[in-house]
Amino acid sequence: MKLGMGGNLGNVLFDEKASWTWRVSEDGALVEISSESEVAQSEDQQPSVQIPASPTPSHSPSSPNLSSSSSSQSLKETPPRKFKSLKDIYETTQVLFVADPTTFEEAVEKEEWCSAMKKEIAAIEKNETWELVELPEDKNVIGVKWVFRTKYLADGSIQKHKARLVAKGYAQQHGVDYDDTFSPVARFEIVRTLLALAAHMHWCVYQFDVKSAFLNGELVEEVYVSQPEGFIIPGKEEHVYRLKKALYGLKQAPRAWYNKIDSYFVENGFERSKSEPNLYLKRQGKNDLLIICLYVDDMIYMGSSSSLINEFKACMKKKFEMSNLGLLHFFLSLEVKQVEDGVFVSQRKYVVDLLKKFNMLNCKVVATPMNSNEKLQAEDGTERADARRFRSLVRGLIYLTHTRPDIAFPVEVISRFMHCPSKQHLGAAKRLLRYIVGTYDFGIWYGHVQEFKLVGYTDSDWAGCLEDRKSTSGYMFSLGSGAVCWSSKKQAVTALSSSEAEYTAATSSACQAVWLRRILADINQEHEEPTVIYCDNKAAIAMTKNPAYHGRTKHVDIRVHFIRDLVVEGYADIVVDGTGVVCRQHDACVKLMETFAIGGSEAEMHFPTESIILEKDYQVSGVFPQHPDSSHSIAITLIALHVRPKNYKVIDCSNPVE
């Protein structure tokens, strides 16, 4: 379509085959807008690193040829206002095009969503979830609604269109429609520990998905829901459904499902871990073991016995409607690559989606996640930022720490200002995104090692928070060849000395070590020798082994002295490490540094040549800046070695599992 602006304004020429053109000159000549934007971009939008985006869905329109000769003519006179590039506009329209419907009216226009709704109703009817009855006079009726989601694979391609019928649980009344609602889920430390074990034992890790899992949970309460849109029974419009089993959206639905699956596992000979309610084990003889980790309706399983695995698969398919996803590839945004000699875990797709969401995909890259010269505090004198957008960004960064211990401390710092975000806080969060752009494909490598031991590292700053002068504790535990557990958290008490802060941090790490040792004992990896925890403060180590420095520790809370009992009983052994960096054969992939991010050059990490990681065809990556003066450390940062596998080898799991 071409609009005349120089002469007769009423002349409008339509050409369906032509592309968009705009008049900007005074003489009425048409000026083509170049597809390559010539407008200067802001600092955050200057392309530096090209990240491969997720593949375009098959039903999306093909991408326009941005280098076409028809649009190669550049502007001689730049318009006074700035325009978005065609690339930005195209990406926006892509998002709008594949957006999921939000109402029933939108969904019913598409065949794929109609089919998805029919499958959902069929699953409900097959499961005998409800029965159509008249509503009793003294009972409440709860509304229902349709929720539509497109599920994607790790490479961005569409897996399926899912329509879920959910109950409006917010209308339920406590004590009338429901009582208990709590349902446990597996911790990510458990998932990483199991992946480390599988890599060490050369086991294959598999994944199951229970279809419409919540529909299997049996209800104790009497609950009535209305008939769903599009599936109202003619002649019985006033009738309602009495639920015999749970629906998604009910407050008690997660608990009902957990009780169902838990009782099923126990009845079939599984043993529930006392330390982790979502970890189930089945033993056969002395050596055969089957391990299951449950996260709501998703479960991963592995084991040493092919007969146990095949028996478990057959029983689950007989009891529930299952989706056998085969080898574990994508689990809760974790991308898992299983190769012949180990497992690589990352969140690359999640990173790209996060950067796209906040328009930081092509921003400038920085070498460090924080500027150590910048002191963040609540009242910094800058304008307030959009609180909702800031919280959304921090929430996304917190989830990214499941495979990125190198950003654990920066995320912990910026999350302190969720209640009062400022422009400076938002700038610190965006700087972290700029660091992530350059390290988007970082992850953790788990491989086979000679000594499958649990090793801990702990450190603390002193009075690092400018608001209340409290210190920050940090710890990391490696199991075999990779980090499985880490934390960065502000201490609850105000330490009067650096030794007290280190002592408190060591106690926190020791508590975590006790829990990890119990988990390892459950999976036949019991450690008889004490767990070594490295610390760089001799005074703190002395306090763990004897009541030294009594005059300076009278006020220390009794709960902090818990670590003394662990040392005496042989659960933990606190070892001094003056440099703050421990490098041992096969344990070189976990590092603890006292400080992080002082602008300057990147420092290479040197590892023993015997390290199993360097024997393979892998590229070792990492940015580990050195602080010029450790006495001015502002915080601790937990850093893991990140490995980018160059060449993946297809793993053959046809044997032992069919």
C-alpha positions in Angstrom: 0.0 0.0 0.0 1.4 3.4 -1.0 0.1 6.7 0.4 0.4 9.9 -1.5 1.5 12.8 0.8 2.8 15.4 -1.7 -0.2 16.0 -4.0 -3.7 14.6 -3.7 -4.0 13.1 -0.2 -7.0 11.1 -1.3 -5.0 8.9 -3.8 -4.3 5.6 -2.2 -2.6 2.9 -4.3 -2.9 -0.8 -3.2 -0.3 -3.3 -4.3 -0.7 -6.6 -2.5 2.7 -7.8 -3.8 4.6 -4.7 -2.7 6.3 -4.3 0.7 5.8 -1.5 3.1 7.2 1.9 2.0 6.9 5.3 3.7 7.2 8.8 2.3 9.5 11.0 4.3 10.7 13.5 1.7 9.0 16.7 0.9 8.9 16.2 -2.9 6.6 13.2 -2.6 9.2 10.7 -3.7 9.0 7.3 -2.1 11.8 6.4 0.3 12.5 2.8 1.0 13.1 1.9 4.7 16.2 -0.2 4.8 15.8 -3.6 6.5 19.2 -3.0 8.2 18.4 -0.4 10.8 20.8 2.6 10.6 19.6 4.2 13.8 22.2 4.2 16.5 21.3 1.6 19.1 21.6 2.2 22.8 24.5 0.6 24.8 22.3 -2.3 25.9 21.3 -3.1 22.3 24.7 -3.0 20.6 25.2 -6.5 19.2 28.4 -8.1 20.4 27.7 -11.8 20.8 25.3 -13.6 18.5 23.3 -16.2 20.4 21.5 -18.8 18.4 17.8 -18.4 19.1 15.4 -21.3 19.3 14.2 -22.7 16.0 11.2 -21.1 14.5 8.0 -23.2 15.0 6.9 -25.1 12.0 3.6 -23.1 11.7 5.3 -19.7 11.9 5.7 -17.5 8.9 9.1 -17.7 7.2 11.6 -15.1 8.1 11.9 -12.2 5.7 15.1 -11.9 3.7 16.8 -9.1 5.6 19.6 -8.9 3.0 17.3 -8.6 0.0 18.5 -6.5 -2.9 15.1 -4.8 -3.1 15.6 -3.3 0.3 19.3 -2.5 0.1 18.8 1.2 -0.7 19.9 3.2 2.3 18.4 6.4 3.6 20.0 9.7 2.5 18.0 11.7 5.0 17.4 10.0 8.4 14.0 10.8 9.8 14.0 12.9 13.0 12.5 10.1 15.0 14.0 6.6 15.7 12.5 3.4 14.3 12.8 -0.1 15.5 14.7 -2.4 13.2 12.8 -5.0 11.2 14.6 -7.7 13.2 13.0 -6.3 16.4 9.6 -6.0 14.8 9.8 -9.5 13.4 10.7 -11.0 16.7 7.8 -9.2 18.4 5.4 -10.4 15.8 6.7 -13.9 16.2 5.9 -13.8 19.9 2.5 -12.5 19.2 1.8 -15.1 16.5 2.6 -18.1 18.6 1.0 -16.7 21.8 -1.3 -19.2 23.5 -5.0 -18.3 23.7 -6.2 -16.9 26.9 -9.9 -17.5 26.5 -12.2 -20.3 25.4 -13.5 -18.1 22.5 -10.0 -17.7 21.1 -9.1 -21.4 21.4 -12.2 -22.8 19.8 -11.2 -21.1 16.5 -8.2 -23.3 16.2 -8.4 -27.0 15.4 -5.3 -28.0 17.5 -6.8 -26.4 20.6 -10.2 -28.0 20.1 -8.5 -31.4 19.8 -6.5 -30.7 23.0 -9.7 -29.8 24.9 -11.4 -33.0 23.7 -8.4 -35.0 24.9 -8.6 -33.4 28.3 -12.3 -34.2 28.7 -11.7 -37.8 27.5 -8.9 -38.2 30.1 -11.2 -36.9 32.8 -14.0 -39.3 31.8 -11.7 -42.3 31.4 -10.3 -41.6 34.9 -13.8 -41.4 36.4 -12.9 -38.1 38.0 -16.4 -36.8 38.3 -20.1 -37.6 38.1 -23.0 -35.4 36.9 -25.4 -34.6 39.7 -27.8 -32.0 40.9 -26.3 -29.5 43.3 -27.4 -30.0 46.9 -28.9 -27.0 48.6 -26.2 -26.5 51.2 -23.2 -27.0 49.0 -21.0 -24.5 47.2 -20.2 -24.8 43.5 -16.7 -24.0 42.2 -16.2 -22.6 38.7 -13.8 -24.0 36.2 -11.9 -22.5 33.3 -9.7 -23.6 30.4 -5.9 -22.9 30.4 -3.9 -23.4 27.2 -0.2 -23.9 27.0 2.1 -24.8 24.1 4.9 -27.2 25.4 8.3 -26.9 23.7 11.3 -29.2 23.5 14.8 -28.1 24.5 15.5 -27.1 20.9 12.5 -24.8 20.8 10.3 -27.0 18.6 6.7 -27.6 19.6 6.1 -30.8 21.6 2.3 -30.6 21.9 -0.6 -28.2 22.5 -2.0 -28.8 26.0 -5.5 -27.7 27.2 -6.0 -28.0 30.9 -9.3 -27.8 32.7 -8.7 -26.2 36.1 -10.9 -25.4 39.0 -11.1 -21.9 40.4 -9.5 -22.8 43.7 -9.5 -19.3 45.0 -13.3 -19.7 45.6 -12.7 -22.6 48.0 -13.3 -22.1 51.7 -10.8 -23.6 54.2 -12.4 -26.2 56.5 -15.4 -26.6 54.0 -13.9 -27.4 50.7 -10.3 -28.4 51.8 -8.1 -28.9 54.8 -4.4 -29.8 54.2 -2.7 -28.6 51.1 1.0 -29.1 51.5 2.8 -31.4 49.0 6.6 -31.8 48.9 8.7 -31.6 45.7 12.2 -32.7 45.0 15.0 -30.3 45.6 17.4 -29.5 42.8 20.3 -30.6 45.0 18.8 -34.1 44.8 18.5 -33.9 41.0 22.1 -32.8 40.6 23.3 -35.5 43.1 21.6 -38.2 41.1 23.1 -36.9 37.8 26.5 -37.0 39.4 25.9 -40.5 40.6 24.6 -41.7 37.2 27.7 -40.2 35.4 30.0 -41.8 37.9 28.3 -45.2 37.6 27.8 -45.0 33.8 24.0 -45.3 34.3 21.4 -44.0 31.9 18.9 -41.6 33.3 15.3 -41.9 32.1 12.2 -39.7 32.4 8.5 -40.4 32.9 5.6 -38.0 32.7 2.2 -38.9 34.3 -0.6 -37.7 32.1 -3.2 -35.6 34.0 -1.5 -36.6 37.2 -3.7 -34.6 39.5 -6.8 -36.4 38.2 -5.6 -39.5 40.0 -5.6 -38.0 43.4 -8.6 -39.2 45.5 -10.5 -36.5 47.4 -11.7 -36.8 51.0 -13.8 -33.6 50.9 -17.1 -33.2 49.0 -16.5 -30.8 46.1 -18.8 -29.7 43.3 -17.7 -27.9 40.1 -19.6 -26.4 37.2 -19.7 -27.8 33.7 -16.9 -26.6 31.5 -17.4 -24.3 28.5 -18.0 -26.1 25.3 -19.0 -29.4 27.0 -22.3 -28.6 28.7 -24.7 -31.5 28.6 -27.9 -30.5 26.7 -31.0 -30.6 28.9 -28.9 -30.7 32.1 -27.5 -27.2 32.1 -28.2 -26.7 35.8 -26.4 -29.9 36.8 -22.9 -29.8 38.3 -20.1 -32.3 38.6 -19.3 -34.0 42.0 -15.6 -34.7 42.1 -14.5 -38.1 43.1 -10.9 -37.3 42.3 -8.9 -34.0 42.2 -8.8 -31.4 39.4 -6.0 -29.1 38.7 -6.5 -25.8 40.5 -8.0 -27.3 43.7 -6.0 -26.3 46.7 -5.8 -29.9 47.9 -5.0 -31.4 44.4 -1.2 -31.5 44.9 -1.4 -33.2 48.2 -4.0 -35.7 46.9 -1.7 -36.7 44.0 1.3 -37.0 46.3 -0.6 -39.3 48.7 -1.7 -41.4 45.7 1.7 -41.9 44.2 3.4 -42.3 47.6 1.1 -45.1 48.6 1.6 -46.8 45.2 5.3 -46.8 45.6 5.3 -48.0 49.1 2.9 -50.8 48.2 5.2 -52.0 45.4 8.2 -52.4 47.6 9.8 -48.9 47.3 11.5 -47.3 50.3 10.9 -43.6 50.8 14.0 -41.7 51.9 13.8 -40.3 55.4 15.8 -37.2 54.4 14.0 -36.5 51.1 10.3 -37.4 50.8 10.4 -37.4 47.0 13.3 -39.8 46.7 12.3 -43.5 46.4 14.5 -46.6 46.3 14.0 -50.2 45.5 16.7 -52.8 46.3 17.1 -56.3 45.0 19.9 -58.3 46.6 23.0 -56.5 47.8 24.0 -54.5 44.7 20.9 -54.0 42.5 19.3 -50.6 43.0 16.5 -48.6 41.4 16.2 -44.8 42.2 13.3 -42.6 41.5 13.1 -38.8 42.0 9.6 -37.3 41.8 8.7 -33.7 41.1 4.9 -33.5 41.0 4.0 -35.4 37.9 7.5 -35.6 36.4 9.9 -38.3 37.5 13.4 -39.3 36.6 14.7 -42.8 37.3 17.9 -44.8 37.0 19.5 -47.9 38.4 22.0 -50.7 38.1 19.5 -53.4 37.3 17.8 -53.7 33.9 15.2 -56.0 35.3 14.2 -53.6 38.0 13.9 -50.7 35.5 11.8 -52.7 33.0 9.6 -54.0 35.8 9.1 -50.5 37.0 8.2 -49.2 33.5 5.6 -51.9 33.0 4.0 -51.4 36.4 3.7 -47.6 35.9 2.2 -47.9 32.5 -0.3 -50.4 33.8 -1.4 -48.2 36.7 -1.3 -44.7 35.2 -1.4 -43.0 31.8 2.2 -42.4 31.1 4.3 -40.5 28.6 7.6 -42.4 28.2 10.0 -39.6 27.3 13.0 -42.0 27.1 16.4 -40.7 28.0 16.4 -37.6 30.2 17.0 -34.5 28.0 14.9 -31.7 29.4 13.7 -31.5 33.0 12.3 -28.4 34.7 14.3 -26.1 32.3 17.5 -28.2 32.8 19.0 -29.3 29.6 20.7 -32.7 30.2 23.2 -34.1 27.7 24.1 -37.7 28.4 27.3 -38.8 26.6 29.4 -41.9 26.9 31.7 -40.5 29.5 29.5 -38.2 31.5 26.6 -35.8 31.8 26.5 -32.1 31.0 23.8 -29.9 32.6 22.9 -26.4 31.5 20.0 -24.0 31.0 20.8 -22.5 27.6 17.2 -22.3 26.3 16.1 -20.7 29.6 18.9 -18.1 29.3 17.9 -17.2 25.8 14.2 -16.9 26.7 15.2 -14.7 29.8 17.3 -12.4 27.7 14.6 -12.1 25.1 12.0 -11.3 27.7 14.0 -8.3 28.9 15.3 -7.3 25.5 18.9 -8.0 26.4 19.7 -10.6 23.8 22.2 -8.5 21.8 23.6 -6.4 24.7 27.3 -5.7 25.3 29.1 -8.5 27.1 31.0 -7.9 30.4 33.5 -10.2 31.9 32.2 -10.2 35.5 28.7 -10.3 37.0 29.2 -7.5 39.5 31.1 -4.3 39.9 32.8 -4.6 43.2 33.2 -0.8 43.5 29.5 -0.4 43.5 27.9 -0.5 46.9 24.2 -1.3 46.7 21.9 -0.1 49.4 18.2 0.6 49.8 18.4 4.4 49.8 20.9 5.2 47.0 19.4 8.5 45.9 18.3 7.3 42.4 14.8 7.1 41.1 12.5 4.1 41.8 12.4 1.4 39.2 9.4 -0.6 38.0 9.0 -3.0 41.0 7.0 -5.6 39.1 9.6 -5.8 36.2 12.5 -5.9 38.7 10.9 -8.7 40.7 10.2 -10.6 37.5 13.9 -10.3 36.5 15.2 -11.3 39.9 12.8 -14.3 39.9 14.2 -15.4 36.6 17.8 -15.0 37.8 17.1 -17.0 40.9 15.9 -19.9 38.8 19.0 -19.7 36.7 21.2 -20.4 39.7 20.2 -24.0 39.6 23.0 -24.6 37.2 25.0 -21.4 37.6 26.8 -21.2 41.0 28.9 -18.4 39.6 25.9 -16.0 39.9 24.7 -17.2 43.2 26.1 -14.3 45.2 25.2 -11.5 42.8 21.6 -12.7 42.6 21.5 -12.9 46.4 22.7 -9.3 46.7 20.2 -7.8 44.2 17.3 -9.8 45.7 17.7 -7.9 48.9 16.0 -4.9 47.3 12.8 -6.6 46.0 10.7 -4.3 48.2 12.3 -1.0 47.1 14.1 -1.4 43.7 15.8 1.7 42.3 17.4 2.5 38.9 20.8 1.5 40.4 19.5 -1.9 41.5 18.0 -2.4 38.1 21.3 -1.5 36.5 23.1 -4.0 38.6 20.6 -6.7 37.5 21.1 -5.8 33.9 24.8 -5.9 34.2 24.3 -9.5 35.4 22.4 -10.2 32.3 25.2 -8.8 30.2 27.6 -11.2 31.9 25.1 -14.1 31.2 25.0 -13.2 27.5 28.7 -14.1 27.2 28.3 -17.3 29.3 24.8 -18.4 28.2 26.0 -21.9 27.4 27.8 -22.5 30.6 26.9 -25.6 32.6 28.2 -28.3 34.9 30.0 -31.4 33.9 29.6 -34.7 35.8 31.9 -37.6 34.9 33.4 -40.7 36.2 36.1 -40.3 38.9 38.3 -42.7 40.9 37.1 -41.2 44.3 33.4 -40.4 44.5 33.7 -38.2 47.6 31.8 -35.3 49.0 34.0 -32.3 49.5 32.9 -28.9 50.9 34.1 -25.3 50.7 32.9 -22.5 52.9 33.7 -18.8 53.2 32.2 -15.6 54.5 32.6 -11.8 54.2 32.3 -9.6 57.2 29.7 -6.9 57.6 29.2 -6.7 53.9 25.6 -5.5 54.0 25.6 -1.7 54.3 22.0 -1.7 55.7 22.4 -3.8 58.9 26.1 -4.7 58.7 25.4 -8.4 58.6 27.7 -10.9 56.9 27.1 -13.2 54.0 27.7 -17.0 54.3 28.6 -19.2 51.3 29.3 -22.8 50.8 29.7 -25.3 47.9 29.8 -29.1 47.9 31.3 -31.1 45.1 30.5 -34.8 44.5 32.9 -36.6 42.3 33.7 -34.2 39.4 31.1 -31.5 39.7 29.3 -29.2 42.1 26.0 -30.5 43.4 25.1 -28.0 46.1 25.8 -24.4 46.8 24.4 -21.4 48.7 24.9 -17.7 49.2 22.9 -16.2 52.0 23.0 -13.3 54.4 23.5 -14.4 58.0 20.7 -14.0 60.5 22.9 -12.5 63.2 25.4 -9.7 63.3 28.9 -11.0 63.6 31.3 -9.0 65.8 34.4 -10.3 64.0 35.4 -12.0 60.8 36.2 -15.2 62.7 32.7 -15.3 64.1 31.3 -14.7 60.6 33.4 -17.6 59.2 32.4 -19.8 62.1 28.7 -19.2 61.4 29.3 -19.9 57.7 31.1 -23.2 58.6 28.2 -24.3 60.7 25.7 -23.7 57.9 27.9 -25.8 55.5 28.2 -28.5 58.1 24.4 -28.8 58.5 24.2 -29.2 54.7 26.9 -31.8 54.8 24.9 -33.9 57.3 21.9 -33.9 55.0 24.0 -34.8 51.9 25.7 -37.6 53.8 22.3 -39.1 54.7 21.2 -38.8 51.0 24.3 -40.6 49.9 23.8 -43.3 52.4 20.3 -43.9 51.0 21.7 -44.4 47.5 24.4 -46.9 48.6 27.1 -44.3 48.7 27.7 -44.1 52.4 30.8 -42.1 53.5 32.5 -43.7 56.5 35.3 -41.1 56.7 34.5 -37.5 57.7 33.5 -35.0 55.0 36.3 -32.5 54.5 35.2 -28.9 54.5 37.8 -26.3 53.5 37.9 -23.0 55.3 40.4 -20.2 55.1 40.1 -18.8 58.7 42.3 -20.5 61.3 40.4 -18.9 64.2 37.1 -20.3 63.0 38.7 -23.8 62.5 40.0 -23.6 66.1 36.6 -22.8 67.4 35.1 -25.9 65.7 37.6 -28.2 67.4 37.9 -26.7 70.9 36.4 -23.9 73.0 39.2 -21.5 72.1 38.8 -17.8 72.0 36.2 -18.1 74.8 36.3 -14.5 75.7 35.2 -13.5 72.2 32.6 -16.2 71.7 30.5 -16.0 74.8 27.7 -14.3 73.0 27.6 -16.7 70.0 24.2 -18.5 69.7 24.3 -22.1 70.9 23.0 -23.3 67.5 26.2 -22.1 65.9 28.2 -24.5 68.1 26.4 -27.5 66.4 29.5 -27.9 64.2 31.6 -28.8 67.3 29.5 -32.0 67.9 29.9 -32.9 64.2 33.6 -32.7 64.3 33.8 -34.7 67.6 31.5 -37.4 66.2 33.4 -37.7 62.9 30.8 -36.3 60.5 32.9 -33.4 59.3 36.5 -32.3 59.4 37.2 -28.6 58.9 40.5 -28.1 57.1 42.4 -24.9 56.7 43.2 -23.6 53.3 45.0 -20.3 53.3 44.6 -19.4 49.7 40.9 -19.9 49.5 41.3 -22.0 46.4 41.6 -25.8 46.6 42.7 -27.7 43.5 42.8 -31.5 43.8 42.9 -34.2 41.2 39.3 -35.0 40.0 38.0 -32.3 42.3 39.2 -29.3 40.3 35.8 -28.4 39.0 34.7 -26.7 42.3 36.4 -23.5 43.3 35.9 -21.0 46.1 37.3 -17.6 45.8 37.1 -15.0 48.5 36.2 -12.1 46.2 34.8 -11.7 42.7 34.6 -9.0 40.1 37.3 -6.3 40.3 37.5 -4.9 36.8 40.6 -6.1 35.1 41.8 -8.9 33.0 40.5 -12.4 33.1 42.6 -15.0 35.0 43.1 -18.4 33.6 42.5 -21.5 35.7 45.2 -24.1 35.8 44.4 -27.7 36.6 46.4 -30.8 37.1 47.3 -32.5 33.8 45.9 -35.7 35.3 42.5 -34.3 35.6 39.9 -36.5 33.9 38.2 -33.4 32.4 41.3 -32.3 30.4 41.8 -35.8 29.1 38.6 -35.6 27.1 37.6 -33.4 24.1 36.1 -30.6 26.1 36.7 -26.9 26.1 37.3 -25.6 29.6 35.8 -22.1 30.2 35.6 -19.8 33.1 36.2 -16.2 34.3 37.9 -16.0 37.6 39.2 -12.5 38.3 41.7 -12.0 41.1 41.2 -9.4 43.8 44.3 -7.2 44.4 43.8 -7.0 48.1 42.0 -9.8 50.0 41.6 -7.6 53.1 39.2 -5.4 51.1 36.9 -8.3 50.1 33.3 -7.2 49.8 31.7 -10.7 49.6 32.3 -14.2 48.6 31.3 -15.8 45.4 31.0 -19.5 44.7 32.4 -20.5 41.4 32.3 -23.8 39.6 34.2 -24.8 36.6 32.0 -24.7 33.5 32.6 -27.0 30.6 31.3 -26.7 27.1 31.4 -30.1 25.4 32.7 -29.7 21.8 31.5 -32.9 20.3 28.6 -34.9 21.6 28.6 -38.6 21.1 25.3 -40.4 20.9 24.9 -42.6 23.9 23.6 -46.1 23.3 21.1 -47.2 25.9 19.5 -50.0 24.1 21.2 -52.2 26.6 20.5 -52.9 29.4 17.0 -51.3 29.1 14.8 -52.2 26.2 
